[in-house]
Every structure is written in C-alpha cells, then in structure tokens.
Amino acid sequence: MAKTRNSTSSRRGRKQQDRAKLKPHDRTLGLSVVHPKAAGIDVGNEEHYVAVPPHLDAEAVRRFGCFTADLNKLADWLQQCGIETAAMQSTGVYWIALYDILSERGIQVFLVNARDTKNLPGRKTDIQECQWLLKLHVYGLLKNSFRPEEEICVMRTLWRQRQQHIGDASRRIQHMQKALTQMNLQLANVISDISGWTGQAIIQAILKGERDPRELAKLRDPRIQASTQQIVRSLEGNWRAELLFVLKQEYDSYQGLQRQIQECDQELSKHFQTMRQKADPEELEEVPRNKRPHGNVPENLDLREELYRITGVDLIRIDSLNVLTAQTVIAECGYDMSRWETEGHFASWLNLAPRNKISGGKIIGRDQRKVVNRAGQALRNAASTLLRSNSYLGAQYRRLRSRLGAPKAIKAMANKLARIIYRLLRFGQQYVDKGTQFYEQKYRDQQIRMLTKRAAGLGLQLVQSA
C-alpha cells in the first residue's frame, strides 16, 4: 500500500514539473513593438484613410482621395512622418496604384488578407479600420501576402489577358454551335470541333451566301473521318435570317478574339526577351511525342524554350505537365522559390494542402478555404491526366485513386507536382522519371517490411514463397 502511494505521489510530482516547464516565465500580457514606424491604410474606391502612431503627428488619422495627386500627397505625408512600413488590405484592385507609389518611395508595403484583420464585433468605421490595421501591424501580428517581382507581374497580366480571350473565344464557339443547331444544321455531330479548319471554312461560306449542302461539303478536309455524304446530310436545315445574323456576329467576334490572342503572344514574346537568361535553349532535348504542343499553344512563340531560358529548368519533363500548365505556374508564382521557406509552404499557398481543425490533439474537421488560385487549379487539371500515364507519378496516382477516390487523389498528386516544381526551381535540379516498375517494386518492398514487422510483433515469422 505504501509503495502504491509513493508511486502515485511521484507521478503527480512529475506531472507538476512538466506543467511548470510549459508555463511562460513572463507572466505579463504585453506585446513587443515590431514595426515602430508603421502606418495602417484602409483602402477604398473613392478615398483612403491612413493612420500613423500618435507620437509621429498631431493629426494621426487623415483622409486622402483616390486620384494620383492625392496618392502622392499621401506618400509625402508618410515620408514626412518617417514611416518605413505600411499595412493595407488587398481590396479588389484599388490597392495596386497606391502599392506602386509607396514602393517607389522606399516604403515597405505589407499587403494583408482581410480575413486576418477581422476587428472586434460591433459598428466599424473607416477610421477605426485603419487604426486597427496600424495596431496589428505595429505589434507584428500581420503577415505579408505574396506578390511576385515586377517582371513576373507583367507576364502574369499578359497571360491572364490571353486566358480571358481564350475563354471568351470558347463561348463564341458555343454560341455559333447553338445558332447552327437552331437551324437544324447538325455540323457539330459529324466533325469533332467546329473551330477547326473545316468548320470555320463551312461557316464562312454560309455567311457569304452559300446554301447548297454539296458545295459546302466540298470544303471538307481530307483528314476528317466523316464522309462527304454525312456532311451533306448534316447541312440540310432551315436558313432563318435572324439566326444567320446571330451566327455572323458570333463569327466576327470569334475572329476578333483570335487576333487579340495573337497580339498577346507578340507582347509575351517581347517581354520574354527583356528577362535575364539562365540557360541556353539549344541544350534542350527533343520534345517527347506526348508533350508536343497542341490546343491553345502560341503559334509564333516557343514557350518551352523561353521558360527554359529564364528558369534553367525544363518543367515539361515532369509527367502530366504541358507547356501551358508550366507557363501558368511561372506566370502566377514566378521562378524564385526562396519566397517560400519549404515546399510545404508553397503547396499550402497553392491551396493544395489539407487544413485540419485540431482540438485536443485530434482532427475534428477540415476547413475548406474559398481560394481561387490559378496555378493550383492548373496543377489539379494536370494531375487528373495521370490516370493512363506509364510513369512513376502515374503509378502513384492510380494507387491513391483506388484507395482514396479520384478527388482526394487528384489533390494529393497536385501537391506532389507542386513539391517537384519547387525543388526543381529552388535547387536547379532536372526531373528524372524512374518509371512504373520502380514504383511498384518500391511499394512491394514497403508492404513486405510492414508485414514482417507486424508478424514479429505477434511472434510469427514471415516466409516468402518460392
């Protein structure tokens, strides 16, 4: 009985010692000042409210307009106060002009997420908001959002504009197909894509006044699988004037968007020439057959060579990554991976990492962030193509898909692709695919080790059959 009491008291003593180690030595609740010369800016459409520490100016909160002259006055006032850093929320696109002006003046700007600056409940005014931003920033409670270098910002703007034109062009194709279907011209049922050479030639002839199905069928490309007779039958319909008018407008709009896409390609080509070269494109190997350019790839711009020239890494060698996906990732993230401490931080920024809600050491749920990350979505689309890939990543995706289901497997493999891209760009390595057989053998050895360990725990011995 005495031994039991002594053991119980010793355990209690050890627990108290462990708790004492966890207690902080400083029992005060004071916060240390991280940015003494800081400012908080509440950005708006028509006006901006700026707050500085009261000891730097008698009028600590001021209101400025949104015009360029007003922004210059705002920057002058901050420089007079000796401000070194400023915090503002990423509200729409209103912050961009002010961000550029303050950066040119040598003021470090912290672009913060509005989710991280939630104020206490109650009525909120613009004056209170800028003061709250100032208080959080002074004590170092805000983290800076990612904003790439200027040359990457230019590339991102041009690439997003091009992607917008491609989306608009695809909608014009849908509208043209709808007008043809309403006239019972079933051209889309006999050719795979009416935006191809045959489809556009037939539509152009229709708009010029040709109505004879046999004459229209003569415009068929020899590579089309549908026969001439099938195309003739698909072009027998009613030629309603109002639908022909709609078809003409959509066709003209589509052609205009194609010209704008070519203009974006020209601007991209000019911008690439201004970027510093890291590798010689002549060192590139021949592009694999399954990675040959297709789809909406620029015609007069070799994106693979340009990306290799500025990054020194051939991202196209990664399985499931084509040149469009690689360009999207570089345009959104840049090629300087030192902005993220680890590959896990990079994957989390792309919204490809789980966000678990942990309480008491247990996962009680998962937080679904509403994040629109173009690079992360591009990697998800690339990961979904690994199903039939005869590669290491393809074998890993198929195993995860059979165990977790397609959605989780796609996100997991997109996370894997993001980590590979991080390593290649950060350390300058080249990707080498080890193949399906290597992965299968590695997985088999892992299963054997696991079974051997479990058998040893049960006092058994695992014997491999001949």
C-alpha positions as CSV (number, residue, x, y, z in Angstrom):
1,M,0.0,0.0,0.0
2,A,2.9,2.4,0.8
3,K,4.5,1.6,-2.5
4,T,1.3,2.4,-4.3
5,R,1.0,5.8,-2.5
6,N,4.7,6.6,-3.1
7,S,4.4,5.8,-6.8
8,T,1.2,7.9,-7.1
9,S,2.8,10.9,-5.4
10,S,5.9,10.5,-7.7
11,R,3.7,10.5,-10.8
12,R,1.9,13.6,-9.5
13,G,5.2,15.3,-8.9
14,R,6.4,14.6,-12.4
15,K,3.2,15.9,-13.9
16,Q,3.6,19.2,-11.9
17,Q,7.1,19.5,-13.1
18,D,6.0,19.0,-16.7
19,R,3.3,21.6,-16.3
20,A,5.8,24.1,-14.8
21,K,8.0,23.7,-17.8
22,L,5.1,24.7,-20.1
23,K,4.3,27.9,-18.1
24,P,6.0,31.0,-19.6
25,H,8.4,32.8,-17.4
26,D,7.0,36.2,-18.4
27,R,3.5,36.5,-16.8
28,T,2.7,39.8,-18.4
29,L,0.4,40.2,-21.4
30,G,2.4,43.0,-23.0
31,L,3.3,42.8,-26.8
32,S,6.6,43.9,-28.2
33,V,6.7,46.5,-30.8
34,V,8.0,45.1,-34.1
35,H,7.4,48.0,-36.5
36,P,7.7,51.3,-34.6
37,K,7.4,53.5,-37.7
38,A,4.4,51.9,-39.3
39,A,1.1,53.1,-40.9
40,G,-2.2,51.5,-41.4
41,I,-4.2,52.2,-44.6
42,D,-7.9,51.4,-45.2
43,V,-8.1,51.3,-49.0
44,G,-11.4,52.2,-50.7
45,N,-12.7,53.1,-54.1
46,E,-13.1,56.9,-53.7
47,E,-10.9,57.6,-50.6
48,H,-8.2,56.1,-48.4
49,Y,-7.9,56.5,-44.6
50,V,-4.4,56.5,-43.2
51,A,-3.3,56.2,-39.5
52,V,0.1,56.7,-38.1
53,P,1.3,56.4,-34.4
54,P,0.1,59.5,-32.5
55,H,3.7,60.5,-31.4
56,L,4.7,61.0,-35.0
57,D,2.0,63.5,-36.0
58,A,-0.6,65.5,-34.1
59,E,-3.2,64.6,-36.7
60,A,-2.6,60.8,-36.6
61,V,-5.5,59.9,-38.9
62,R,-6.0,61.6,-42.3
63,R,-8.2,61.1,-45.4
64,F,-7.0,61.2,-48.9
65,G,-8.6,60.9,-52.3
66,C,-8.0,58.3,-54.9
67,F,-6.5,60.5,-57.7
68,T,-2.8,60.3,-58.5
69,A,-2.1,63.7,-56.9
70,D,-3.9,62.6,-53.7
71,L,-1.8,59.4,-53.6
72,N,1.4,61.4,-54.0
73,K,0.3,63.7,-51.1
74,L,-0.3,60.5,-49.0
75,A,3.2,59.2,-49.8
76,D,4.7,62.7,-49.0
77,W,3.0,62.8,-45.6
78,L,4.2,59.3,-44.7
79,Q,7.7,60.2,-45.6
80,Q,7.5,63.4,-43.5
81,C,6.4,61.2,-40.6
82,G,9.4,58.9,-41.2
83,I,7.2,55.9,-41.9
84,E,9.1,52.8,-43.0
85,T,6.4,50.3,-43.5
86,A,2.6,50.3,-44.1
87,A,-0.1,47.7,-44.0
88,M,-3.1,47.7,-46.3
89,Q,-5.8,45.1,-47.2
90,S,-5.9,43.6,-50.7
91,T,-9.3,45.1,-51.5
92,G,-10.2,44.4,-55.1
93,V,-7.7,46.3,-57.4
94,Y,-7.9,49.6,-55.5
95,W,-4.6,48.9,-53.7
96,I,-2.4,48.5,-56.8
97,A,-1.8,52.1,-57.6
98,L,-1.1,53.1,-54.0
99,Y,1.1,50.0,-53.6
100,D,3.3,51.0,-56.6
101,I,3.7,54.6,-55.4
102,L,4.6,53.7,-51.9
103,S,7.1,51.0,-53.1
104,E,8.7,53.6,-55.4
105,R,9.1,55.9,-52.4
106,G,11.0,53.2,-50.5
107,I,8.2,52.3,-48.1
108,Q,7.8,48.6,-47.4
109,V,4.2,47.7,-48.0
110,F,2.5,44.8,-46.3
111,L,-0.4,43.5,-48.4
112,V,-2.5,41.6,-45.9
113,N,-5.5,39.3,-46.3
114,A,-8.8,40.9,-45.0
115,R,-9.5,37.5,-43.2
116,D,-6.5,38.1,-40.9
117,T,-7.6,41.6,-39.9
118,K,-11.1,41.0,-38.5
119,N,-12.0,43.6,-35.9
120,L,-13.9,43.1,-32.7
121,P,-17.7,42.8,-33.2
122,G,-19.7,46.0,-33.4
123,R,-20.0,49.1,-35.6
124,K,-17.0,49.7,-37.8
125,T,-15.9,52.8,-39.5
126,D,-13.1,53.6,-41.9
127,I,-11.2,55.5,-39.2
128,Q,-11.4,52.6,-36.8
129,E,-10.3,50.2,-39.5
130,C,-7.1,52.0,-40.4
131,Q,-6.3,52.4,-36.7
132,W,-6.9,48.6,-36.1
133,L,-4.6,47.8,-39.1
134,L,-2.0,50.1,-37.6
135,K,-2.2,48.4,-34.1
136,L,-1.9,44.9,-35.6
137,H,1.0,45.9,-37.8
138,V,2.9,47.7,-35.1
139,Y,3.0,44.5,-33.0
140,G,3.8,42.3,-35.9
141,L,0.5,40.4,-36.0
142,L,0.1,40.6,-39.7
143,K,1.8,38.5,-42.4
144,N,2.6,39.9,-45.8
145,S,0.9,38.3,-48.8
146,F,2.8,37.1,-51.8
147,R,3.4,39.5,-54.7
148,P,5.9,38.5,-57.4
149,E,8.6,40.6,-58.9
150,E,7.7,43.3,-61.4
151,E,8.7,41.2,-64.5
152,I,6.5,38.4,-63.3
153,C,3.7,40.8,-62.7
154,V,3.9,41.9,-66.3
155,M,4.0,38.3,-67.5
156,R,1.0,37.4,-65.3
157,T,-1.0,40.3,-66.6
158,L,-0.4,39.4,-70.3
159,W,-1.0,35.7,-69.7
160,R,-4.3,36.3,-67.8
161,Q,-5.5,38.5,-70.6
162,R,-4.7,35.8,-73.1
163,Q,-6.5,33.2,-71.0
164,Q,-9.5,35.6,-70.7
165,H,-9.6,35.8,-74.5
166,I,-9.4,32.1,-74.9
167,G,-12.4,31.7,-72.5
168,D,-14.4,34.3,-74.5
169,A,-13.5,32.6,-77.8
170,S,-14.8,29.2,-76.5
171,R,-18.1,30.8,-75.6
172,R,-18.3,32.3,-79.1
173,I,-17.9,28.8,-80.4
174,Q,-20.7,27.5,-78.2
175,H,-22.9,30.4,-79.4
176,M,-22.2,29.5,-83.1
177,Q,-23.0,25.9,-82.4
178,K,-26.2,26.9,-80.8
179,A,-27.2,29.0,-83.8
180,L,-26.4,26.2,-86.2
181,T,-28.4,23.7,-84.1
182,Q,-31.4,26.0,-84.0
183,M,-31.3,26.0,-87.8
184,N,-31.0,22.1,-87.6
185,L,-27.6,22.2,-89.2
186,Q,-26.0,19.3,-87.2
187,L,-22.5,20.1,-88.3
188,A,-21.2,19.6,-84.7
189,N,-22.3,15.9,-84.8
190,V,-20.2,14.9,-87.7
191,I,-16.9,16.9,-87.0
192,S,-15.3,17.0,-83.6
193,D,-14.7,20.7,-83.4
194,I,-16.3,23.5,-85.5
195,S,-13.4,25.8,-84.6
196,G,-11.1,23.7,-86.8
197,W,-10.3,24.4,-90.4
198,T,-13.3,22.5,-91.9
199,G,-15.8,24.0,-89.5
200,Q,-14.6,27.6,-89.9
201,A,-14.5,27.2,-93.8
202,I,-18.0,26.0,-93.9
203,I,-19.3,28.7,-91.6
204,Q,-17.5,31.4,-93.6
205,A,-19.1,30.0,-96.8
206,I,-22.6,30.0,-95.2
207,L,-22.1,33.7,-94.2
208,K,-21.1,34.5,-97.7
209,G,-24.4,33.2,-99.0
210,E,-23.7,29.5,-99.9
211,R,-26.7,27.3,-99.1
212,D,-26.1,24.1,-101.2
213,P,-25.0,21.3,-98.8
214,R,-23.0,19.6,-101.6
215,E,-21.0,22.7,-102.3
216,L,-20.4,23.2,-98.6
217,A,-19.3,19.6,-98.1
218,K,-16.5,20.2,-100.7
219,L,-14.8,22.3,-98.1
220,R,-14.2,19.2,-96.1
221,D,-10.6,18.5,-95.1
222,P,-9.4,15.0,-96.3
223,R,-8.3,14.2,-92.7
224,I,-11.9,14.5,-91.5
225,Q,-13.3,11.0,-90.6
226,A,-16.8,11.9,-91.5
227,S,-17.7,11.2,-95.2
228,T,-18.8,13.7,-97.7
229,Q,-22.3,12.3,-97.6
230,Q,-22.6,12.6,-93.8
231,I,-21.6,16.2,-94.0
232,V,-24.1,16.8,-96.8
233,R,-26.9,15.4,-94.6
234,S,-25.8,17.4,-91.6
235,L,-26.1,20.7,-93.6
236,E,-29.7,20.3,-94.6
237,G,-31.8,22.7,-92.5
238,N,-33.8,25.9,-92.4
239,W,-31.9,29.1,-93.1
240,R,-33.6,31.6,-90.7
241,A,-32.4,35.1,-91.2
242,E,-32.3,36.1,-87.5
243,L,-30.1,33.1,-86.7
244,L,-27.8,33.8,-89.6
245,F,-27.4,37.3,-88.2
246,V,-26.5,35.8,-84.8
247,L,-24.1,33.4,-86.4
248,K,-22.4,36.3,-88.3
249,Q,-21.9,38.4,-85.1
250,E,-20.5,35.4,-83.2
251,Y,-18.2,34.5,-86.0
252,D,-16.9,38.1,-86.3
253,S,-16.4,38.3,-82.5
254,Y,-14.5,34.9,-82.6
255,Q,-12.2,36.1,-85.3
256,G,-11.5,39.4,-83.4
257,L,-10.6,37.4,-80.3
258,Q,-8.2,35.3,-82.3
259,R,-6.4,38.4,-83.4
260,Q,-6.3,39.7,-79.8
261,I,-4.8,36.4,-78.7
262,Q,-2.1,36.7,-81.4
263,E,-1.4,40.3,-80.1
264,C,-1.0,38.9,-76.6
265,D,1.5,36.3,-77.9
266,Q,3.5,39.1,-79.5
267,E,3.6,41.1,-76.3
268,L,4.7,38.0,-74.4
269,S,7.5,37.3,-76.9
270,K,8.8,40.9,-76.4
271,H,8.6,40.6,-72.6
272,F,10.5,37.3,-72.6
273,Q,13.4,39.0,-74.5
274,T,13.8,41.5,-71.6
275,M,14.2,38.8,-69.0
276,R,17.6,37.5,-67.9
277,Q,18.8,34.3,-69.4
278,K,19.8,31.4,-67.2
279,A,20.3,28.6,-69.7
280,D,20.7,28.1,-73.4
281,P,17.6,26.7,-75.2
282,E,20.0,24.8,-77.5
283,E,20.6,22.4,-74.6
284,L,17.0,21.2,-74.6
285,E,16.3,17.6,-75.8
286,E,13.7,16.8,-78.4
287,V,10.2,17.3,-77.0
288,P,8.5,13.9,-76.2
289,R,5.8,12.8,-78.5
290,N,3.1,13.0,-75.8
291,K,4.2,16.6,-75.0
292,R,4.0,18.1,-78.4
293,P,2.3,21.5,-78.5
294,H,-1.4,21.3,-79.0
295,G,-4.5,23.2,-78.1
296,N,-4.2,26.9,-77.4
297,V,-0.4,27.0,-77.5
298,P,1.1,30.2,-79.1
299,E,1.9,29.7,-82.7
300,N,4.9,32.1,-83.1
301,L,6.3,31.7,-79.6
302,D,8.1,28.6,-78.3
303,L,7.1,28.7,-74.7
304,R,9.2,25.7,-73.8
305,E,12.4,27.3,-75.0
306,E,11.6,30.6,-73.3
307,L,10.7,29.1,-70.0
308,Y,13.9,27.0,-70.0
309,R,15.9,30.1,-70.9
310,I,14.7,32.2,-67.9
311,T,14.4,29.4,-65.3
312,G,17.2,26.9,-66.3
313,V,14.8,24.0,-65.8
314,D,12.7,22.0,-68.2
315,L,9.4,21.7,-66.4
316,I,7.9,19.9,-69.4
317,R,9.8,16.8,-68.5
318,I,7.5,16.3,-65.5
319,D,4.8,13.8,-66.3
320,S,1.3,15.4,-66.9
321,L,2.8,18.9,-67.2
322,N,2.4,20.5,-70.6
323,V,3.8,23.9,-71.7
324,L,0.5,25.7,-70.9
325,T,0.5,24.4,-67.3
326,A,4.1,25.3,-66.8
327,Q,3.6,28.8,-68.2
328,T,0.6,29.3,-65.9
329,V,2.6,28.3,-62.8
330,I,5.5,30.5,-63.7
331,A,3.2,33.5,-64.5
332,E,1.4,33.1,-61.2
333,C,4.3,32.2,-58.9
334,G,7.4,33.2,-60.6
335,Y,10.6,31.1,-60.5
336,D,12.1,32.4,-57.2
337,M,11.1,29.7,-54.8
338,S,13.0,31.3,-51.9
339,R,9.9,33.4,-51.2
340,W,8.6,30.2,-49.5
341,E,10.6,28.6,-46.7
342,T,9.7,25.0,-47.6
343,E,7.9,23.1,-50.3
344,G,5.1,22.5,-47.8
345,H,4.6,26.3,-47.6
346,F,4.5,26.5,-51.3
347,A,1.9,23.7,-51.6
348,S,-0.2,25.3,-48.9
349,W,-0.1,28.7,-50.7
350,L,-1.4,26.9,-53.8
351,N,-4.3,25.6,-51.7
352,L,-3.2,22.0,-52.2
353,A,-2.6,21.1,-48.6
354,P,-5.2,20.0,-46.1
355,R,-6.3,22.4,-43.4
356,N,-7.2,20.3,-40.4
357,K,-9.1,21.6,-37.4
358,I,-7.3,20.2,-34.4
359,S,-8.7,20.2,-30.9
360,G,-7.2,18.1,-28.1
361,G,-4.7,16.6,-30.4
362,K,-7.5,15.2,-32.6
363,I,-8.7,16.2,-36.1
364,I,-12.3,17.3,-35.6
365,G,-12.9,18.6,-39.1
366,R,-11.3,20.2,-42.2
367,D,-11.6,23.8,-43.3
368,Q,-12.5,24.3,-46.9
369,R,-10.9,27.6,-48.0
370,K,-12.6,29.5,-50.7
371,V,-9.4,30.3,-52.6
372,V,-9.1,30.9,-56.4
373,N,-5.5,30.0,-57.2
374,R,-4.9,29.7,-60.9
375,A,-1.7,27.9,-60.5
376,G,-3.1,25.4,-58.1
377,Q,-6.1,24.7,-60.4
378,A,-3.7,24.2,-63.3
379,L,-1.8,21.6,-61.3
380,R,-5.1,19.8,-60.4
381,N,-6.0,19.6,-64.0
382,A,-2.6,18.3,-64.8
383,A,-2.8,15.7,-62.0
384,S,-6.1,14.3,-63.4
385,T,-4.3,13.3,-66.6
386,L,-2.0,10.8,-64.7
387,L,-4.6,8.0,-64.9
388,R,-3.1,6.5,-68.0
389,S,0.5,7.7,-67.6
390,N,3.1,5.0,-67.7
391,S,5.4,6.7,-65.2
392,Y,6.3,6.8,-61.5
393,L,3.7,9.5,-60.8
394,G,1.1,7.7,-62.9
395,A,1.5,4.5,-60.8
396,Q,1.3,6.5,-57.6
397,Y,-1.9,8.3,-58.7
398,R,-3.6,5.0,-59.6
399,R,-2.8,3.6,-56.2
400,L,-4.1,6.7,-54.4
401,R,-7.2,6.8,-56.6
402,S,-8.1,3.2,-55.8
403,R,-7.7,3.8,-52.1
404,L,-8.9,7.4,-51.6
405,G,-11.1,8.2,-54.6
406,A,-10.5,10.5,-57.5
407,P,-11.0,13.9,-55.8
408,K,-8.5,13.3,-53.0
409,A,-6.1,11.5,-55.2
410,I,-6.1,14.5,-57.7
411,K,-5.4,16.9,-54.9
412,A,-2.6,14.7,-53.4
413,M,-0.9,14.4,-56.8
414,A,-1.3,18.1,-57.5
415,N,0.5,18.6,-54.1
416,K,3.2,16.2,-55.3
417,L,3.6,18.1,-58.6
418,A,3.9,21.4,-56.7
419,R,6.7,20.0,-54.5
420,I,8.6,18.7,-57.5
421,I,8.3,22.1,-59.2
422,Y,9.6,23.8,-56.0
423,R,12.6,21.5,-55.8
424,L,13.5,21.9,-59.5
425,L,13.3,25.7,-59.4
426,R,14.8,26.2,-55.9
427,F,17.8,23.8,-56.4
428,G,18.2,23.8,-60.2
429,Q,17.7,20.0,-60.5
430,Q,16.4,18.2,-63.6
431,Y,13.5,15.9,-63.3
432,V,14.1,12.1,-63.9
433,D,11.2,9.7,-64.2
434,K,12.1,6.3,-62.5
435,G,9.2,4.6,-64.2
436,T,6.2,2.5,-63.2
437,Q,8.2,-0.7,-62.3
438,F,10.4,1.2,-59.9
439,Y,7.4,2.5,-58.0
440,E,5.7,-0.9,-58.0
441,Q,8.8,-2.6,-56.6
442,K,9.3,0.2,-54.0
443,Y,5.6,-0.2,-52.9
444,R,6.0,-4.0,-52.7
445,D,9.2,-3.7,-50.5
446,Q,7.3,-1.3,-48.3
447,Q,4.4,-3.7,-47.8
448,I,6.9,-6.6,-47.1
449,R,8.6,-4.6,-44.4
450,M,5.3,-3.6,-42.8
451,L,4.0,-7.2,-42.8
452,T,7.4,-8.5,-41.4
453,K,7.2,-6.0,-38.5
454,R,3.5,-7.0,-37.7
455,A,4.4,-10.7,-37.8
456,A,7.3,-10.2,-35.5
457,G,5.0,-8.3,-33.1
458,L,2.7,-11.4,-33.0
459,G,5.6,-13.8,-32.5
460,L,5.4,-15.1,-36.1
461,Q,7.9,-15.2,-38.9
462,L,7.1,-14.1,-42.5
463,V,8.2,-16.6,-45.1
464,Q,8.3,-15.6,-48.7
465,S,7.0,-18.3,-51.1
466,A,9.2,-19.5,-53.9
